[in-house]
Amino acid sequence: MIPEISIRFSDILIVATAGFLISCLVRIYQQKLIKFFKLALILPGPRAYPLIGNALEFACEPKDVLNRITKIVIPYINSSPMRIWMGPIFVVVITKPRDIEIILNSQQAINKGFHYKFLKPFIGDGLISGSGPMWKKHRKMVSHIMTQKVLDGFLEVFDRHSQNLIEKLKFESDGKIIDIMGPIEECTVDLVCESVMGCSEINSFIDSDQNFIHYSAEMYRVVHDRMMKIWLYPDWIYKLTENYKIHARGQKVLENFVNKCIAEMKKKKKLGKSENVKSILERLLDNIENSGIQISDEELKDEMITLYLAAQDTLAVISSFAILMLGIHEEIQEEARKEVEKILGNDRITSENISELKVVEKIIKETLRLFPIAPIMGRTSTGEIKLDSCTIPENCQVILVPFMTHRNSKYWEEPEKFNPERFTSEAIAKREPFSFIPFSAGPMGCIGQRYAMMSLKAIISNMVRNFKISSELEMKDIKLKTDISVRSVNGYKVFLKSN
C-alpha cells in the first residue's frame, strides 16, 4: 500500500505545482492585458471586433495594403497616438513628430517589433531584423567601417557604375518610353556588389538558372504580405502557401550568392590579394581578424545579406522615383542640370565636388519624403515609455508610420506636391525635427545613410548631365504600394533624350 500512496501523492504534487504555475502565468498575462485594455480605452482608433480586432482591414491584395493603412490612420493623424488590434495583438500607432522623437530615442524601444521575426529566415539576426547584444556587436563592427574616408574611396565605384548605366541607356534614348527601374536595378546590383560584397564580376557568382535580381525583390514582397496577415503567422499555415515556395527559393538564391562572395574574399585574403578599393566585406573580415572578434560564418552571412539587400533596394527604388520626379518636373530637372554642369562639368565625381551638389541633395531628400524607404517601422517596448499624452506599457507593439508623417499638412504645405525647396536650411530650421525621418533616427538610425546619399548623388547627377528626362505621367497618376519599401504600382516610365 505504501508505494501506491507515494505514487498518488507525487502525482497530486505534480498536478498542484503545474496548476499553480499555470495560474501564475495566466495572472501575469491578464495583468499585461489589463494594461493594454486600459490604454486602448483612452486612445482613439477604428472599431475592433472580438478576437480578430482590425485584422480584416488587411485582407486585401498586397498592392492595396498601403491604401488600407492610409485609410485607417488619416482620421486620427493629428490625434496620434492611436490604437489598432492585429487580432489579439495590441498596437499603438504613432505619426506625431514629438512622439516619434521620444520612441526613437528611448532605450525602452530599441527592440524591433515582433513582425521583424518574419525577416529572419532570409537575413537572420542582421541589422534590419535583429535586437539585443548580438545586434549591438554587429552594428559596432559595421559602423567602424562606414567612415567618411572609406565612403570617399567608394566614389570611384559609384561614379563608374553610374557611367556604365549611362552608356547602356544611350541605346534606349531614342524617344521611346522605358521603365527606368530595370536599368537602374542592374546598375545598383553591380554597384552594391562591388562596394559591399567585393564582387565586381557578379555573373560568376550567380548560378545560371537563378534570377538573382527577381528574388532579391520578391523577398520583400512575400515577407511584408505575411506581416500584414495574422492568419499567415503560424508556420504550418504559411508553409501551405505559394509565397512560402517563393520564400524558400529566394532564401536559397541569396544565401548561395553571399556564401560564394564570402568564400572568394577569404580565398583572396589567404593569397594576399586585395582590391584597389576595399569592399565593406573585406574590411569587415580585416576587423574580425585583427580584433579577435568572435563571429560565426552564419552571423557573417546574415549580416552581408542584410547589407546587400538594404543598400541595393534603397538605391534602386529612390533613384527610380527621383528620375521619374525629374521627368514630371522638368523645371526642377533643369535647375539640377545647371548645378551639375557648373560644379562637375565633364569631371568625375570626387569627395571635393560631391558635397557642393545642393540642388541634387534637395531632390533626393524630397523624393525620400514622398516615398520613404521605410514607410512603416516597428518597435517592442521593453519598459514603460512616457509620451506627452499617455504611457505605453511594457511588451507593447509600437508602429511608426513615416509615410503618413511625411505627408501631414500640419508639417508640410501642399504635402502631395514635389517641392525640393522644403529642404533649404531656412525651411528645415522652421520644421519639427522628427517630421522627416527617411533613415529612421536615434540609436537605431540607419548607419548606411551617407553611403546611400553619396551613391544616389552619383547616379542622379550623371543622369541629368547626359539626358533630358520627360514623362507623360503627372503626380496624380502615380499609384503607390508597399512591401518593406514604397513602390510605384504603374512603374517608373520616362523618355530619355541625350543632351
N, C-alpha and C positions, 0 to 999 in steps of 0.2 A: 504493500500500500504506500509505503513511504516514497518510492520512486514516482508513483503516479501523482501524489500530492506535489512533489517537487516540480514535475513537468507542468502541471496545471498552473502552479504559482509563477513559474518563469514565463509561461505564455501570457498570463494576465499582466505580468510586469512589462512585457514587450508591448502588448496592446495599449496599456495605460501610458507608457512612455511615448509611443507613436501618436496616440491621441492628444497628449499634452503638446508635443512638438507641432502637430498639425494645427491645433487651436492657436498656438503662438504665432505660427505663420499666417493663419487667417486673420488674426487680430492685427498683426503688422500690416498686412495687405489692406485691411479695412481702414486702418489709420491713414495709410497713404491715399487711399481712395477718398476718404473724408476731406483731406486737404485739397485734392483735385476738385471735388464737388463744391467745396466752399468757394474756391476761386472761380469755378465755372458759373456760379450763381451771380457773381459781380461783374464778370466780363461779358461784353456783347458778343453775339455770334449767331449764325443761322440755326434754325430749328434742327435738333438732332433726334434721331429715332432710337428706341431701345436696342441695345446690342450692336447695331450697325452704325450708329452715330450718323456722320455725314459721308460715310464711305461710298454710298451710291452716287454721290455727285461726280465721282471719278470713274464710274462705269461707262467709259466712252472710248473712242478711238484715240490712240496716242497723240495724234495731231490736234485734238481738241482739248487736251489737258490744260494747256496754258490759258485758254479762254475760260475754262471752268474755274481755275484758280482766281483769275481776274474777276469773274462774276461774283465769287464768294467774298473776296476781300474788299472790293470797291465800296460797298455800303458802310464799311467800318474803318476805312483807311485813315480818317482823321480822329478816330476814337481808339486807335491802337493802344494797348494790345487787344486782340480779340481771341476767341477760342473756337476750336472745332474738335470733333471726336472722330478719329480714324478707327471705327469700330469701338472697342473698349479703351483705346489709347487716347488719352487727353493731350491736346496740343495747344500751346499758346503761340499765336501768330503775331509777329511784330513787323511794323513798317515805319514807325516813327523814328527819326534820326537819333533823338536823345536816348530812347530805349535800346536802339541798335548799339549805340556807343557803350552803354552800360553792359550789355551782353558780351560784346566782342572784347571788352577789356576785363571782364570778370574771370577770376581764377576758378570760379564755380561753374564756368561754362566753356571749359577747354576740352571737354569730351564731345566727340561727334555724336550726332543723332543716331538713333538705332537703325534708321534706314540705310546708313552707310555700310552696314554689315553685308548688304547685298552686293557691294562692290568687291568685297574681299575675295570671292572666288577668282576674280580677274587680277586684282592688284595686291592681294594680301593686306598686310598692315602697313601700307605705304603712307606717304604724307597726306594723301587725299582721304583715305578711309580710316587711318589709324588714330589712336589716342594713347595717352599714358606714357610710361617710361620709355618704351621702345620708340614711340613717335618722337619723343624729345631727343633721344640719341640720334635718330636718323636726321631730324631737322638740323641739329647742331652740325653733323657731318656735312650736309649739303650746303648749309648757309656759309660755312667756312670756305666753300669753293666759289660761291656766286659773288665774288668781289668785283669791284668795278674794273680792276686791272684784267681779270680773267675775261670779263664780258667785252672789254675793248678788244681783246685778242680774237673774239668771235666775229668782229665786224667784217673782217675779210670774207668769212664764210657766209654771213648774211648777205653781203653785197654780191658775192659771186653767184650764189644760187638765185637771187632775185634777178640778176642779169641774165642767167640761163632761162629764167621764166620769160623775160622779155624776148629773147631770141625765138623761143617756141611760139609765143603769141604773135610774132610778126607774120607768121604764116596764116593766122586767123584774123588779121586786122584788115579784112577786105570788105568791111561793112556788114557782114552777116552777124546775126545775134549769136552770142555764145554765153553759156553759163560759166562764169568766171571761177566758180568753186572747183571744177575739175582740174584745170591747170594749176590753180593756187594750191590745191591739196597735194598734187605731185611735187610742187616746189617745196612746200613746208615739210613733207615727209623727208625729202633729201636734205634739207637744211637742218632739221632736228636730228636726223640720223647721224649726220657728220658731227654736229656740235655737241650733242648729248651722248650719243652712243659710240662715237669714234668710227662710224661705219660709212665710208664715202662711196663704196660700191654696194648699194643696197640690194641689187638683184642677186648678188652672190650669196646673200644671207636668207633669201626667201625661196621656199620650195615652189617649183613652177606651177603646181596645182592650187596654190593658196592665194586668194585675193586679199593681200595684206591690208590695203587701204580700206577695202569694204568692211573687213571685220574690225578694224580699228574704230570705225564709225558705228557699226552695229552694236558694239559693246555698250555704248552709252544708251542706245535706244531700248534694248531689252532690259537693262538694269533699271532705268527710270520707269518703264512700264510696270515692273514688279513693285517698285517703291510705292507707286500710287494706287495699287490694287491689293487691299488687305487679304483677299481670298487667294492671292498668289504667295503669301508669306510662308505657309507650310511647305517645306521642301518636297514632300511627297506629291503635292498638287502641282507645284511648279515643274517638276520633272516630267509631268504628263503633257506639257505644252510645247508648241513649236518653238517658242522663244528659248526654251531650255536647250534644244538641239543647236540653235544658233550660238547660244551661250557657251556650250561645251566645245563647239568647233572654233569659235573665236578665241577662247582661252588657250586652246592648243596652238593656234597660229601665232598668237602674241608671245606665248612662253617659248616656243621654238625659236622665234626670231631673236628675242632678247638673250636667251641662253647661248645662241651662236655668237652674238656680238660680244658677250662677256668672255666666252672661251677664246675667241680670236684675239681680244685685247690682252688677256692673260698670256697667250702664246707670244704676242709681240713683246710684251714686257719681259718675258723669260729670255727672249732672244736679244734683248737690249734695244729693240726698235721703238721709236716714238714718232708721232706725227709732229709736223711743224707747229700746228695749233692743237694743244692737248684738249681732248674732249672732257666733258664732265665725268664720264665713266672712268677714263684714265686717271684723272685727278682724284677721283674717289678711291680707286684702287691704290694709288700712291699714299693717300692719307691713311687708309686701313693698314697698309704695310709699314709705314713709318711710325704710326702712333700706337700700334699694337691693339687697335680697337677690335673687339670680337664681333664679327657679323657673319652669319651663316650664308651659304650660297642661296638659300631660299629667300632670305631677307634682302640680299643684294638684287636678286631677280625681281622681287616685288617692287623695290624702290625704283629700279630702272624702267619697269613697265609704267609705273606712276609718272615718272619724269617725262618719259617719251609721250604718253597719251596727253598729259596736261599741256605740254608745250605745243605739240602738233595740232591738237584740236583748237586751242586758243588762237594760234596764228592763222589757221585756215579759215575759221569762222569769222574772226574780226577783220581780217584782210578782205574777205569776200564782201562783207557788209560795207566796209569803208569804201571799196571801189564802186559798189552799187550806189552808195550815197553820193559819191562824186559824179557818177553818171547822171543822177537825178538833179543834182545841184551844180550845174556847170560853172556858175559864177564863183562858187567856193573852190571848185577844182582849179579854175584859172588863177585864183589867188595863191593856191598851193604851188601851182606850176611856176609862177613868177618867183616865189620864195626859193624853190628848189634850184631854178636856173641861176638866181643871184648867188646863192650860197655854195652850190655844188658845181654849177657849170657842167663841164664834161668830166669832172674829177670823180674819183672813187669816194665812197663814204668813209670818213675817218672819225676817230674819237673826238677830234677837234671840231669838225663841222656838224656832226650829228646833233649836238646839243643846241645848235642855232636854228634848227628846223621847228620853230614855234607854231607856225600855222599847221604843219603836218601833225604836230603833237596834239593840238586842239581838236583836229579832225578825228584822231584816234580816240581821244577821251569822249567826245560827243558820240562816237559810234559805240563805245563801251557803255555809255549812259543808256542809250536806247536799246542796245542788245547785249546786256551783261552776260559775261561768260559763265557766271554762277547766278542765275536768276533766283534761286532758292537755296538757302543754307540751313543746316540743322545742327542743333546742339542738345545735349542731355545735361540737365543741371545736376551737379554733384553736391549741392547745398543750396540753401535759400539765396535768392537773388532779389534784392530790393530795387524795384523800379519806382519812378515817381508816383505812379498811380496804384500799384499793388506789389505784392511779394510773390515771386514764383517759388513754389516749394521744391524740395529735393526730388530727384528722379523724374522731373517733368521734361517732356519733349518741347523744345522751343524751335520754332521755324521763323527765319528771317526771309523777307521777300524783297530783295533789292530791285527786282524788276518793277515792282509797284512803287517803291520809294523814289526810284529814278524818274518816274512818270507822274508824280504827285504835283498838281498845280499849285499846292501850297508852298512848294520849294522851287518850282521851275515854271517860269512863264511860258505859256504855249508849249507844254511838255512833249506833245507829239511832233513838234517841228524839229528839224535837224538844224541846229544853230551852234557851230563851234565857238562863237563869241561868248558862250556861257563860261568858257574856261580861260578868260583873261584873269590876271591876278586880282583885278578890282572886283570882278564878279564872284570869284572864289571866296574872297575875304568877306563878302556880304552873306554868304550862304552857310547854313548849318553844316559843320564838317562831315558828319556821317550821313548826309543826304546823298553822297556819291561814294560807293564802296565797290568799285569794279573788281578789285583783287582781295576782297574781304579787308580785315584790319585787325589791330591788336596782336596779341601773342601768337595767333594762328593765321595771321595775314600771309598771303602768298609770297614765298621767297623768290619766285621767278618773275616778278613784275618788271624789273629793269631789263631782264632778258627779253621779255615779251615786247616792251616798248621799243627797244633798240631794233629788234628784228622787224617789227611792224613798220617802223620808220623807213627801214631799208627797202622793204617791198613796195610801200606806197610811194615813196619818193622816186624810185626807179620807174614805177608805172606812169606817174604824171609827167615825167620829163621825156618819156618815149611815146606816150599815146594821148590822144584826146578821147575821153571816155564819154559815152552818152547812153541813155536808156529810154525806152518807151514807157517805163513804169513811172508812177507817181507814188508819193508816200502812202496814200490811201489804198494803193493796190497791194501793198506788202502784207501778207498774212503770216503770222508767226506761230511756231510750235516750240515745244521744249522737250529735251531729254535731260541730260545734265546741263546742256547749254541751250541758249535761244537760237533757233534756226528759222530760215525762211521756208515756208511751205511751197512757194512757187518759184524757188531758185533765185539766182543772182545774175539775171540776164542783162547783158550790156553789149554795146557796139564799141569796137576799138578802131581808131584811125591813127596811123603812125604820124608823129609830128614832123 
